[in-house]
Amino acid sequence: MIRDAEVQLLEWKNSKHRKPLLIYGARQVGKTWLMKTFGKTEFTNCIYINFEKEIQLRGIFETDYNPKRIIKLIEIHADQKVEIGSTLLIFDEIQEAKGGLTSLKYFNEELSEMHLIAAGSLLGIALKQQTSFPVGQVEFLYLNPMNFGEFLKAKGKNSLLELLQEKNWDYIETFKSHYLQLLKQYYFVGGMPEAVKSFALEEDYNLVSTIQKNILTSYEQDFSKHAPSEIIPRIRMIWNSVVSQLAKENKKFIYGLVKEGARAKDFEMAISWLEDYGLIHKIHRTNKSNVPLPAYSDLGAFKIYVLDVGLLGAMANLNQKVLLEENLLFNEFKGALTEQYVLQELIQNRKNQFHYWSNDNGSAEIDFIFENNCHIIPLEVKAGENLQAKSLKTFSIKHPEIHCYRTSLSNYRQENWITNIPLYGIGIKNIF
């Protein structure tokens, strides 16, 4: 498989101002595979340490943070020599080693020429708890599940991907049926690397479902292992309510659906924990169209999506028979799968925050609104070919200076006030 993040890793390797790199993201999104593959292909030697498994090494940072002493111990343990410039040193599950994160500061200050990558599945949680994190001393890379483009590569559809990247809309329209079929597959399989690899090799939907269920089970086991005991039941309740929340016509998160009479303060910590773990995306409402958007967030109104469209389908027990219907999958439970997919594609290319927009009386709502090079981008998601855009029109009348966007199953089309982007092209870089 080929990951887009490999380009970022190569840029990091060749940078004159390189700092230790910290890769984080949910479990099983491919962090370990990415680091090891990069080490094998781009370095003469790669030394991999997993602090979750190699318990005896967890104490190497406790004596002091001297990089040379730490490297000497690692050389003895690995029975390999660390050669500056040609060795990649990998600290996996670094949060399991006391002082591991702090040590990155001293590697940067005292041995900056060392190629060092650290990673961890619970780093989002660890970073919140860390009291002495090396601010400004590390670089970050957040790894998401595989996007639609990476899925096309895994399936060997490089030519179709190149057409999208070139934005050759006439040719793309010619192969529309191919794109739609592959997009339906991606909705079901999602972007978890194990599921994508299995499907690319065997195209067995039942096997994919088994893999997805196993991943979901492992996440739920992590709730018990790593979450504070007092909020574990609430974490499970939030997690188990996501599908029903997204299946509503209005997908705004309602605490009463989690538990009758529930209030925000009862579940805030549970939602925050799931965010830090990387399992959910929390999208706040705004009724403004000003830069910066986060300054106008309505903190009391939000939607919750999960990390992967395939896992969302598995949580909903999506039957593979929907793949046989022409466009049924795109509209499955009120178009929630399509919104989930679009959010994933948007997140891959942009580090800014995403919101949804609605006016004050609730008569108009736009699925996503975000900033792009200091411009506001309103984006309405259509799961089918129905191109009525009443909410976008309401927004456009109020803000005629802002160009609007819609993504749907229809072909690319640009008009005076709106541009329609096919769903399978929404993840293209520089599409907005």
C-alpha positions in Angstrom: 0.0 0.0 0.0 1.0 3.6 -0.5 0.1 6.3 2.0 0.0 10.0 1.1 1.8 10.7 4.4 5.0 9.2 2.9 5.5 12.5 1.0 5.4 14.4 4.3 7.9 12.0 5.8 10.3 12.4 3.0 10.0 16.2 3.3 10.7 15.9 7.0 13.8 13.7 6.4 15.3 16.1 4.0 14.5 19.3 6.0 17.5 21.3 7.3 15.3 22.4 10.2 14.1 18.9 11.1 12.9 18.2 14.7 11.8 14.9 16.2 8.6 13.9 14.5 5.5 12.9 16.6 2.9 10.8 14.7 -0.4 10.4 16.4 -3.9 9.1 15.6 -6.3 6.3 16.6 -5.2 2.7 16.9 -5.0 0.7 13.7 -4.8 3.6 11.2 -1.4 2.4 10.1 1.2 4.4 12.1 3.5 1.5 12.8 3.4 0.2 9.2 4.1 3.7 7.9 7.1 4.3 10.2 8.6 0.8 9.5 8.1 1.1 5.7 9.6 4.5 5.7 12.6 3.2 7.7 13.2 0.3 5.3 12.9 2.3 2.1 14.6 5.5 3.0 17.4 4.5 5.5 20.3 2.1 5.6 19.2 1.0 9.1 16.0 1.2 11.2 15.8 0.6 14.9 12.3 0.1 16.1 11.4 0.2 19.8 7.8 -0.5 21.0 7.5 0.6 24.6 4.2 -1.2 25.0 5.8 -4.5 24.3 9.4 -4.0 25.5 8.6 -3.3 29.2 12.3 -3.5 30.2 13.1 -0.4 28.2 10.4 1.8 29.7 12.8 3.2 32.3 15.6 4.4 30.0 14.4 8.0 30.3 14.1 8.1 34.0 17.8 8.5 34.9 18.3 11.5 32.7 17.5 12.8 29.2 21.0 12.5 27.8 20.5 11.4 24.2 23.9 9.8 23.9 23.3 7.6 27.0 19.8 6.7 25.7 21.2 5.7 22.3 23.9 3.6 23.8 21.4 1.6 25.8 19.3 1.2 22.6 22.3 0.0 20.6 23.0 -2.7 23.3 19.4 -3.8 23.3 19.0 -3.9 19.5 22.5 -5.2 19.0 22.8 -2.6 16.2 24.9 0.6 15.8 23.1 3.9 15.4 24.7 5.9 12.6 23.6 9.5 12.5 22.2 10.3 9.0 21.6 6.7 7.9 19.7 5.3 10.9 16.0 5.9 11.6 15.2 5.6 15.3 11.5 4.8 16.0 9.9 5.1 19.5 6.5 3.5 19.2 3.8 3.8 21.9 6.1 6.4 23.5 3.5 7.4 26.0 4.1 4.1 27.8 7.6 5.1 28.8 7.8 7.7 31.6 9.7 10.7 30.4 9.6 9.5 26.8 7.8 12.6 25.4 10.0 15.0 27.4 13.2 13.3 26.1 12.3 14.5 22.6 13.2 18.1 23.7 16.8 17.0 24.5 17.1 15.0 21.2 16.2 18.2 19.4 18.5 20.4 21.4 21.5 18.1 21.7 21.3 15.7 18.8 19.1 17.4 16.2 20.8 15.6 13.3 19.3 12.3 14.5 16.3 11.0 12.5 13.8 10.2 15.3 10.1 9.4 14.9 7.9 8.8 17.9 4.3 7.6 17.8 1.5 6.4 20.0 -2.1 5.4 19.8 -3.1 7.2 23.0 -1.0 10.3 22.4 -4.0 12.6 22.2 -4.9 11.5 25.8 -1.3 11.5 26.9 -0.7 15.0 25.6 -3.6 16.3 27.6 -2.2 14.8 30.8 1.5 15.6 30.1 2.8 18.4 32.4 6.2 18.9 30.7 5.5 18.5 27.0 8.3 19.8 24.8 6.4 22.6 23.2 8.1 23.9 20.0 10.7 21.1 20.1 8.8 18.5 17.9 6.9 18.3 14.6 3.5 16.7 14.4 1.9 14.4 11.8 -1.7 13.3 12.4 -2.5 10.1 10.6 -6.1 9.5 9.5 -7.6 6.3 8.0 -6.8 5.9 4.2 -8.7 8.3 2.0 -10.5 7.6 -1.2 -7.4 8.3 -3.3 -5.3 5.9 -1.2 -8.0 3.3 -1.6 -7.8 3.8 -5.4 -4.1 3.2 -5.3 -4.5 0.1 -3.2 -7.0 -1.2 -5.8 -4.5 -0.5 -8.6 -6.7 2.3 -10.1 -3.9 4.8 -10.5 -5.1 6.0 -13.9 -8.5 6.9 -12.5 -6.8 8.7 -9.6 -4.5 10.7 -11.9 -7.6 11.9 -13.9 -9.0 13.2 -10.6 -5.8 14.9 -9.6 -5.5 16.5 -13.0 -9.2 17.7 -12.7 -9.8 16.5 -16.3 -13.6 16.6 -15.9 -14.5 15.6 -19.4 -12.5 12.3 -19.1 -13.7 11.9 -15.5 -17.3 12.1 -16.7 -16.6 9.3 -19.2 -15.6 7.0 -16.4 -18.3 8.1 -14.0 -19.7 4.6 -13.5 -16.3 3.3 -12.5 -15.9 6.1 -10.0 -19.3 5.5 -8.5 -18.7 1.7 -8.2 -15.4 2.3 -6.4 -16.9 4.9 -4.2 -19.6 2.5 -3.1 -16.9 0.0 -2.3 -15.1 2.6 -0.3 -18.2 3.5 1.7 -18.5 -0.1 2.8 -14.8 -0.9 3.3 -13.7 2.4 4.6 -10.1 3.4 5.2 -8.8 1.2 8.0 -5.6 -0.2 6.4 -6.2 -3.8 7.4 -9.7 -3.7 5.8 -8.4 -2.0 2.6 -5.5 -4.5 2.2 -7.9 -7.4 2.7 -10.4 -6.1 0.2 -7.7 -5.2 -2.4 -6.4 -8.8 -2.3 -9.7 -10.8 -2.0 -12.7 -8.5 -2.5 -14.5 -10.4 0.3 -17.0 -8.2 2.0 -17.7 -10.7 4.7 -14.0 -10.7 5.6 -14.0 -6.9 5.6 -17.0 -6.9 8.0 -15.2 -9.3 10.3 -12.1 -7.1 10.4 -14.2 -4.0 11.1 -16.0 -5.7 14.0 -12.7 -6.8 15.5 -11.4 -3.2 15.3 -14.5 -1.9 17.0 -14.2 -4.5 19.7 -10.6 -3.5 20.3 -11.7 0.1 20.7 -14.3 -0.8 23.2 -11.7 -2.9 25.2 -9.5 0.2 25.3 -12.3 2.1 27.0 -11.9 -0.2 30.0 -8.1 -0.3 29.8 -7.3 3.4 29.5 -10.3 5.6 30.4 -10.9 6.9 33.9 -13.2 4.3 35.6 -15.8 6.9 36.5 -16.5 7.9 32.9 -16.3 4.5 31.2 -20.1 3.8 31.2 -20.7 7.3 29.7 -18.0 6.8 27.0 -19.8 3.6 26.0 -23.2 5.4 25.9 -21.9 8.2 23.7 -20.1 5.8 21.4 -23.2 3.6 21.1 -25.4 6.5 20.3 -23.5 7.9 17.3 -25.4 5.9 14.7 -28.8 6.9 16.0 -27.7 10.5 16.3 -26.6 10.6 12.6 -29.7 8.7 11.4 -31.8 11.7 12.4 -32.9 14.2 9.8 -31.3 16.9 12.0 -28.0 15.4 13.0 -27.4 17.8 15.9 -26.2 15.8 18.9 -29.0 15.5 21.5 -28.0 14.3 25.0 -31.5 13.1 25.6 -31.0 10.3 23.0 -28.0 9.1 25.0 -29.9 8.9 28.3 -33.3 10.4 29.2 -32.8 13.6 31.1 -29.1 13.7 30.4 -27.3 17.1 30.4 -24.1 18.4 28.8 -22.1 18.4 32.0 -22.8 14.7 32.5 -21.1 13.7 29.3 -18.6 16.4 28.5 -15.6 14.4 29.8 -16.7 11.3 28.0 -16.9 13.2 24.6 -13.6 14.9 25.3 -11.9 11.5 25.9 -13.3 10.0 22.7 -12.0 13.1 20.8 -8.5 12.8 22.4 -8.4 9.1 21.5 -9.2 10.0 17.9 -12.4 8.1 17.6 -14.8 11.0 16.9 -14.9 14.4 15.2 -16.9 17.0 16.9 -18.3 19.6 14.5 -19.7 22.8 16.1 -22.5 25.0 14.7 -21.9 28.6 13.6 -24.4 31.1 12.3 -21.6 33.4 11.1 -19.4 33.6 8.0 -16.6 35.6 9.4 -12.9 34.8 9.7 -11.8 33.2 11.9 -14.7 30.8 12.2 -13.7 29.2 15.5 -14.3 32.6 17.1 -18.0 32.2 16.3 -18.5 28.6 17.3 -21.7 27.7 19.1 -20.2 25.5 21.8 -23.6 24.2 22.8 -24.6 22.9 19.4 -22.6 20.2 17.5 -22.6 17.0 15.5 -20.5 14.0 16.1 -19.0 11.8 13.4 -16.6 8.9 13.8 -13.1 8.4 12.4 -14.0 6.1 9.4 -17.0 5.7 7.1 -16.5 1.9 6.9 -16.5 1.6 10.7 -19.7 3.8 10.8 -21.3 1.3 8.5 -20.2 -1.6 10.6 -21.5 0.1 13.7 -24.9 0.3 11.9 -24.7 -3.3 10.8 -24.8 -2.2 7.2 -25.7 -5.1 4.9 -23.6 -5.6 1.8 -26.8 -6.0 -0.3 -27.0 -2.2 -0.4 -24.0 -2.3 -2.8 -26.3 -3.9 -5.4 -28.8 -1.1 -5.4 -27.9 1.7 -7.8 -27.5 4.6 -5.4 -29.1 3.3 -2.2 -25.8 3.3 -0.3 -25.3 7.0 -0.7 -28.6 7.8 1.0 -28.3 5.1 3.7 -29.6 6.4 7.0 -30.4 9.9 5.9 -27.2 10.4 4.0 -25.1 10.0 7.1 -22.5 7.8 5.4 -22.1 10.5 2.7 -21.5 13.3 5.2 -19.1 11.0 7.1 -17.2 10.4 3.9 -17.0 14.0 2.9 -15.7 15.1 6.3 -13.0 12.5 6.1 -11.9 13.7 2.7 -11.9 17.3 3.9 -9.9 16.6 7.0 -7.1 14.8 5.0 -6.0 18.0 3.3 -6.8 20.7 5.8 -5.6 21.5 9.3 -8.3 24.1 10.0 -11.5 23.6 11.9 -14.8 22.5 10.4 -18.2 23.8 11.4 -21.8 23.4 10.1 -23.8 26.5 9.5 -27.5 27.2 10.2 -29.4 30.4 10.5 -31.0 31.5 13.8 -34.5 30.2 13.1 -33.2 26.9 11.9 -34.9 27.1 8.5 -31.6 26.7 6.6 -28.5 24.5 7.3 -25.3 23.9 5.4 -23.4 20.7 6.2 -19.9 22.1 6.4 -18.3 25.5 6.4 -14.6 26.2 6.8 -11.8 28.5 5.9 -9.5 28.1 2.9 -6.7 30.7 2.4 -8.7 33.2 4.4 -11.8 32.6 2.3 -15.0 31.1 3.7 -16.1 27.9 2.0 -19.8 26.8 2.5 -20.3 23.2 1.3 -23.6 21.4 1.1 -23.6 17.6 0.8 -26.1 15.9 -1.4 -26.3 12.1 -1.2 -28.0 11.8 -4.6 -28.6 13.7 -7.8 -31.2 16.0 -6.4 -29.5 19.4 -6.7 -32.0 21.6 -4.9 -29.9 23.8 -2.7 -32.4 25.9 -0.8 -30.1 26.4 2.2 -27.2 27.4 0.0 -29.4 29.8 -1.8 -30.5 31.3 1.5 -26.8 31.7 2.5 -25.9 33.1 -0.8 -28.6 35.8 -0.7 -27.3 36.8 2.7 -23.6 36.6 1.6 -23.5 37.3 -2.1 -19.7 37.9 -1.9 -19.1 34.3 -0.9 -18.9 31.5 -3.6 -20.8 28.4 -2.6 -20.1 24.7 -3.2 -22.1 21.6 -3.4 -20.9 18.0 -3.6 -23.2 15.3 -5.1 -23.4 12.4 -7.5 -23.7 14.9 -10.4 -20.9 16.0 -12.7 -18.6 18.9 -12.1 -20.3 22.2 -12.9 -19.4 25.8 -12.2 -22.0 28.5 -12.2 -21.9 32.2 -11.1 -22.6 31.6 -7.5 -22.1 27.8 -7.0 -19.8 25.0 -8.0 -20.9 21.4 -8.0 -18.1 18.9 -7.2 -18.7 15.1 -7.7 -18.5 13.2 -4.5 -15.6 11.1 -5.7 -13.6 14.3 -6.4 -14.2 16.1 -3.1 -10.8 15.1 -1.7 -8.7 16.5 -4.5 -6.1 18.9 -3.4 -6.8 22.6 -4.3 -10.3 21.8 -5.4 -11.7 24.9 -3.6 
